Amino acid sequence: MLVLGIESSCDETAAAVVDSEKLLSATLATQHDVHERFGGVVPELASRRHMENIVPLVQGALESAGKTLDDLEGVAVTCAPGLVGSLLVGISMAKGIAYAKDIPLIGVNHLEGHLNAALMEYGEIPLPYVGLVVSGGHTSIYSVKNFGDYELLGATRDDAAGEAFDKVAKLLGLGYPGGPAIDRAAAKGDPKAFRFSKPKFTSRAMRGIKPREFDFSFSGIKTAVLDIFRKNEKNGKISEDMTCDLAASFQETVANILTDRLIDAAGARSAMAVVLSGGVAANRRLRAMLIEKCEASGIKPFIPAMKLCTDNAAMIAFVGERHLVAGKRSSFSLNATANEEIGV
C-alpha cells in the first residue's frame, strides 16, 4: 500500500513515502536556527515554521519517490503526543490530501512510531521484546507482545532524559540541541570524574503515587550537576576540562540508568530482544553501552540507524501503512492531542 507519512509533532517537519513497508523517500527540515537562541523549542515559532515547510517537503518526498498525489493509497500523520499547534499543521495537510484524493486517513501516535522504527531496518524482531523510547519529551519502557499490542512498564516521573540533556547542556553553556552537544563534550571528558546517585522511588517522593517497577527520574541528577557547577563557578574553578568532565559523568550516569532499566525489564518479561529508539537513542555512549550489556546478558539489541531515531516521517508512514492494511481508519474529526501514552 503506497502511503504518505507526515510528522510535525515538535520542531522537525518531515514527510516520507512508504510502499509495502519499504521506504521510497524521506524529507526533513529542522528548526534549530529558529530555537537555538532561546535554548529550547518555542511552540508558536515552531508552528509557523511547520506551515512554511510542510508543502515543499511533501512535494519533495513525492518527487523523490517518483510518485504523485494521484498514486497515493493512504495518508498517515502524527496526531499525538506533541505540541498542539505543530501537530495541527501536519493533521490539516493530511486531511486536505485525504479529502481531495478520496483516500483513507490514519492518525499515528508518535510513540508507536518510535517503538516500531527498528522494524524498518531489521524486519521482524523476536517476540515478545522490550522497547525503550527515550527522547526530549518521553522516556517510556514497553513490553511489546505484537504489533499494536503494548504494555507500559515504566515512564519518567519528572524530566524526560532528553529534557535533562537539554537543561544540563544549557547550564554548561554547550549550546542547543543539548543531546548532541553533551555527546561531543563528553567525548573529551572523564566519565568517572563525578559520581551521581541513581534515583530511588518512595511514595512520599512521588507525592503518594505508587511508582511502576521500571519508572525513571532525572530531576535529581540534573540538580546535582547544577549544584556542582554553581559551587565551582563561585570559586572560579569552572574550566573547559571540568565542563567536559561534568558532561561525560552526567551522560555516563544517564546511560547506565536507561540501559539497566531496559535489561532488567527484559529479564522480568523473559524477552530475548530489546529495542532502543527515540532522539536520545542517537547518543553514541548510550548505544555502545546497551550493546555491551546485551552481550553480557545474552539479549539481542535492535537499535535503528541515527536517521530513524530522531523524529522522522518514515516511522509514521510505516506504522500507518500497517494499520491501514489491517483496515483501521481515522475520521476527519481527527484532532491533535498533547499528551497520550500507549500501552496503558
C-alpha positions as CSV (number, residue, x, y, z in Angstrom):
1,M,0.0,0.0,0.0
2,L,1.5,3.3,-1.1
3,V,1.3,5.7,1.9
4,L,2.4,9.2,2.6
5,G,3.6,9.9,6.1
6,I,3.7,13.3,7.8
7,E,5.4,14.2,11.0
8,S,5.2,17.6,12.8
9,S,4.9,16.9,16.5
10,C,7.6,19.2,17.7
11,D,10.3,21.1,15.8
12,E,11.0,18.7,12.9
13,T,8.9,18.9,9.7
14,A,9.0,15.6,7.8
15,A,7.4,13.7,5.0
16,A,8.0,10.2,3.7
17,V,6.6,7.7,1.2
18,V,6.4,4.0,2.0
19,D,5.1,1.2,-0.2
20,S,4.7,-2.4,1.1
21,E,6.7,-1.3,4.2
22,K,9.7,-0.2,2.1
23,L,10.9,3.4,2.3
24,L,10.8,5.1,-1.1
25,S,11.7,8.6,0.0
26,A,12.0,10.9,3.1
27,T,12.4,14.6,3.5
28,L,13.2,16.6,6.7
29,A,13.5,20.2,7.8
30,T,14.9,21.1,11.2
31,Q,14.3,24.3,13.1
32,H,17.5,24.6,15.1
33,D,18.2,28.1,13.7
34,V,14.8,29.3,15.0
35,H,15.0,28.0,18.5
36,E,18.8,28.0,19.3
37,R,18.8,31.5,20.8
38,F,16.0,30.5,23.2
39,G,17.7,27.3,24.4
40,G,14.5,25.3,23.7
41,V,11.5,25.0,21.4
42,V,9.1,27.9,21.2
43,P,5.7,26.4,20.3
44,E,4.4,29.4,18.3
45,L,7.5,29.8,16.3
46,A,7.6,26.0,15.7
47,S,4.1,26.1,14.3
48,R,4.9,29.0,11.9
49,R,7.9,27.2,10.5
50,H,5.9,24.0,10.0
51,M,3.5,26.0,7.9
52,E,6.3,27.2,5.7
53,N,7.9,23.8,5.3
54,I,5.1,21.3,5.0
55,V,4.0,21.8,1.4
56,P,7.5,21.8,-0.2
57,L,8.5,18.8,1.9
58,V,5.5,16.7,0.9
59,Q,6.1,17.7,-2.8
60,G,9.8,16.8,-2.4
61,A,9.0,13.4,-0.9
62,L,6.6,12.5,-3.7
63,E,9.0,13.7,-6.4
64,S,11.9,11.7,-4.8
65,A,9.7,8.6,-4.8
66,G,8.7,9.2,-8.4
67,K,5.0,9.4,-7.3
68,T,2.2,12.0,-7.4
69,L,-0.7,12.6,-5.1
70,D,-2.9,10.6,-7.5
71,D,-0.7,7.5,-6.8
72,L,-1.3,7.6,-3.0
73,E,-3.5,5.0,-1.4
74,G,-3.4,6.4,2.1
75,V,-2.1,9.2,4.3
76,A,-0.6,8.7,7.8
77,V,0.0,11.6,10.2
78,T,1.3,12.1,13.7
79,C,-1.7,13.1,15.9
80,A,-0.3,12.7,19.4
81,P,1.6,13.4,21.6
82,G,3.3,16.7,20.9
83,L,2.8,20.5,20.6
84,V,-0.8,21.0,19.6
85,G,-0.1,23.9,17.2
86,S,2.6,21.9,15.4
87,L,0.5,18.7,15.2
88,L,-2.4,20.6,13.7
89,V,-0.2,21.8,10.8
90,G,0.5,18.2,9.8
91,I,-3.0,17.0,10.5
92,S,-4.5,19.7,8.4
93,M,-2.2,18.9,5.5
94,A,-3.0,15.1,5.8
95,K,-6.8,15.8,5.9
96,G,-6.6,18.0,2.9
97,I,-4.8,15.4,0.8
98,A,-7.1,12.5,2.0
99,Y,-10.2,14.5,1.3
100,A,-9.1,15.8,-2.1
101,K,-7.9,12.4,-3.3
102,D,-10.6,10.3,-1.5
103,I,-8.1,8.1,0.2
104,P,-8.1,6.8,3.8
105,L,-6.5,8.8,6.6
106,I,-4.9,7.3,9.7
107,G,-3.6,9.1,12.8
108,V,-0.5,7.7,14.3
109,N,0.8,8.0,17.9
110,H,4.4,9.4,17.8
111,L,5.5,7.0,20.5
112,E,4.2,4.0,18.5
113,G,6.2,5.3,15.6
114,H,9.4,5.4,17.6
115,L,8.7,2.0,19.1
116,N,8.4,0.4,15.7
117,A,11.2,2.3,13.9
118,A,13.6,-0.6,14.3
119,L,11.3,-2.9,12.2
120,M,12.0,-0.8,9.1
121,E,15.7,-1.6,9.4
122,Y,15.7,-5.2,10.8
123,G,12.4,-6.6,9.6
124,E,10.8,-8.7,12.3
125,I,12.1,-8.7,15.9
126,P,11.7,-11.8,18.1
127,L,8.5,-11.5,20.2
128,P,8.0,-10.6,22.9
129,Y,10.6,-7.9,23.2
130,V,11.0,-4.8,25.4
131,G,11.4,-1.4,23.9
132,L,12.6,1.9,25.3
133,V,11.5,5.2,23.7
134,V,13.8,7.9,25.0
135,S,13.5,11.5,23.7
136,G,13.2,15.1,24.7
137,G,9.6,14.7,25.8
138,H,9.4,11.0,26.7
139,T,11.2,8.2,28.5
140,S,9.0,5.2,28.5
141,I,9.6,1.5,28.5
142,Y,7.2,-1.1,27.0
143,S,6.6,-4.8,26.7
144,V,5.8,-5.5,23.0
145,K,3.8,-8.6,22.6
146,N,2.9,-8.0,19.0
147,F,2.5,-5.0,16.6
148,G,-0.1,-2.8,18.2
149,D,-0.1,-4.8,21.5
150,Y,1.9,-2.9,24.0
151,E,2.2,-2.7,27.8
152,L,3.7,0.3,29.5
153,L,6.2,-0.9,32.1
154,G,7.6,2.4,33.2
155,A,7.9,6.1,32.4
156,T,9.7,9.2,33.7
157,R,8.1,10.8,36.8
158,D,9.6,14.2,36.0
159,D,12.1,15.3,33.3
160,A,12.5,13.1,30.3
161,A,16.1,12.0,29.6
162,G,16.3,14.3,26.5
163,E,14.9,17.2,28.5
164,A,17.6,16.6,31.2
165,F,20.2,16.6,28.4
166,D,18.9,20.0,27.1
167,K,18.9,21.6,30.5
168,V,22.3,20.4,31.5
169,A,23.8,21.4,28.1
170,K,22.3,24.9,28.6
171,L,23.7,25.1,32.1
172,L,27.1,24.2,31.0
173,G,27.0,26.6,28.0
174,L,27.3,23.8,25.4
175,G,24.5,25.0,23.1
176,Y,21.3,23.6,21.6
177,P,20.1,21.0,20.9
178,G,21.5,19.6,24.2
179,G,21.8,15.9,23.3
180,P,24.5,16.2,20.5
181,A,26.2,19.0,22.5
182,I,26.6,16.8,25.6
183,D,27.7,13.9,23.4
184,R,30.5,16.0,21.8
185,A,31.7,17.4,25.1
186,A,31.6,14.1,26.9
187,A,34.0,12.6,24.3
188,K,36.7,14.9,25.7
189,G,35.8,14.3,29.4
190,D,36.3,11.7,32.1
191,P,33.1,9.8,32.8
192,K,34.4,8.9,36.3
193,A,35.3,12.4,37.4
194,F,31.9,12.9,39.2
195,R,29.6,10.4,40.8
196,F,25.9,10.8,40.7
197,S,23.4,8.7,42.6
198,K,20.7,6.8,40.8
199,P,17.1,7.8,41.8
200,K,15.2,5.9,44.5
201,F,11.4,5.9,44.4
202,T,9.3,6.3,47.5
203,S,5.6,7.1,47.9
204,R,6.5,10.3,49.6
205,A,8.9,11.4,46.9
206,M,6.3,10.6,44.3
207,R,3.6,12.6,46.1
208,G,1.7,9.4,47.1
209,I,1.7,8.0,43.6
210,K,2.8,4.4,43.6
211,P,5.7,4.1,41.1
212,R,5.8,1.4,38.4
213,E,8.5,-1.2,38.6
214,F,10.6,0.4,35.8
215,D,9.9,4.1,36.2
216,F,12.6,6.8,35.7
217,S,13.5,10.1,37.3
218,F,16.2,12.6,36.1
219,S,15.5,15.7,38.1
220,G,17.8,14.6,40.8
221,I,20.9,14.1,38.6
222,K,20.1,17.4,36.9
223,T,20.0,19.2,40.2
224,A,23.3,17.5,41.3
225,V,25.0,18.8,38.2
226,L,23.6,22.3,38.9
227,D,24.9,22.2,42.5
228,I,28.5,21.2,41.4
229,F,28.5,23.8,38.7
230,R,27.4,26.6,40.9
231,K,29.8,25.7,43.7
232,N,32.8,25.6,41.4
233,E,31.6,28.7,39.4
234,K,31.5,30.7,42.7
235,N,35.1,29.6,43.4
236,G,36.2,30.4,39.9
237,K,37.1,26.8,39.1
238,I,35.0,26.2,36.1
239,S,37.2,25.3,33.1
240,E,36.7,23.6,29.8
241,D,38.1,20.4,31.2
242,M,35.7,20.4,34.1
243,T,32.8,21.2,31.8
244,C,33.7,18.2,29.7
245,D,34.1,16.0,32.8
246,L,30.7,17.1,34.1
247,A,29.1,16.3,30.7
248,A,30.8,12.9,30.5
249,S,29.8,11.9,34.1
250,F,26.3,13.1,33.5
251,Q,26.0,11.2,30.3
252,E,27.5,8.0,31.8
253,T,25.1,8.0,34.7
254,V,22.0,8.6,32.5
255,A,23.1,5.9,30.0
256,N,23.6,3.5,32.9
257,I,20.1,4.2,34.3
258,L,18.5,3.7,30.9
259,T,20.3,0.5,30.0
260,D,20.0,-1.1,33.4
261,R,16.2,-0.5,33.4
262,L,15.9,-1.9,29.9
263,I,17.9,-5.0,30.6
264,D,16.0,-5.6,33.9
265,A,12.7,-5.2,32.2
266,A,13.7,-7.7,29.5
267,G,14.6,-10.2,32.2
268,A,11.3,-9.6,34.1
269,R,9.4,-10.3,30.9
270,S,11.6,-13.2,29.6
271,A,12.3,-11.2,26.5
272,M,15.3,-12.2,24.4
273,A,15.4,-8.9,22.5
274,V,15.3,-5.2,23.3
275,V,14.8,-2.1,21.2
276,L,16.2,1.3,21.8
277,S,14.6,4.2,19.9
278,G,13.8,8.0,20.1
279,G,16.0,11.0,19.7
280,V,18.3,10.2,22.7
281,A,19.0,6.8,21.1
282,A,21.3,8.7,18.8
283,N,23.7,9.2,21.7
284,R,26.9,7.2,21.0
285,R,27.7,6.2,24.5
286,L,24.1,5.0,25.2
287,R,24.2,2.9,22.0
288,A,27.6,1.4,22.9
289,M,26.7,0.7,26.5
290,L,23.5,-1.1,25.6
291,I,25.3,-3.3,23.1
292,E,27.9,-4.2,25.8
293,K,25.3,-5.0,28.4
294,C,23.2,-7.0,26.0
295,E,26.2,-9.1,25.0
296,A,26.8,-9.8,28.7
297,S,23.2,-10.7,29.3
298,G,22.6,-12.9,26.2
299,I,20.0,-10.4,24.9
300,K,19.9,-9.2,21.3
301,P,19.8,-5.4,20.9
302,F,18.0,-3.7,18.0
303,I,18.9,-0.1,17.6
304,P,17.8,1.8,14.5
305,A,20.1,4.0,12.4
306,M,20.5,7.5,13.5
307,K,18.1,8.9,10.9
308,L,15.3,6.6,12.3
309,C,16.0,7.6,15.9
310,T,15.3,11.3,15.7
311,D,11.8,12.5,14.7
312,N,11.0,11.3,11.1
313,A,8.1,10.6,8.9
314,A,9.3,7.2,7.7
315,M,8.3,5.6,11.0
316,I,4.9,7.3,10.8
317,A,4.3,6.1,7.3
318,F,5.4,2.6,8.2
319,V,3.1,2.3,11.2
320,G,0.3,4.0,9.4
321,E,0.5,1.6,6.5
322,R,0.3,-1.4,8.8
323,H,-2.8,0.0,10.4
324,L,-4.4,0.9,7.1
325,V,-3.7,-2.6,5.7
326,A,-5.3,-4.0,8.8
327,G,-8.5,-2.0,8.0
328,K,-8.1,0.8,10.5
329,R,-9.2,4.3,9.6
330,S,-9.4,7.8,11.2
331,S,-12.3,10.1,10.6
332,F,-12.0,13.7,9.5
333,S,-12.7,14.6,13.1
334,L,-9.1,13.5,13.9
335,N,-7.6,16.1,16.3
336,A,-4.3,16.9,17.9
337,T,-3.6,15.5,21.4
338,A,-0.8,17.0,23.5
339,N,-0.4,14.0,25.9
340,E,-1.2,10.4,25.0
341,E,0.6,7.3,26.2
342,I,0.4,3.9,24.6
343,G,0.1,0.6,26.3
344,V,-1.9,1.8,29.3
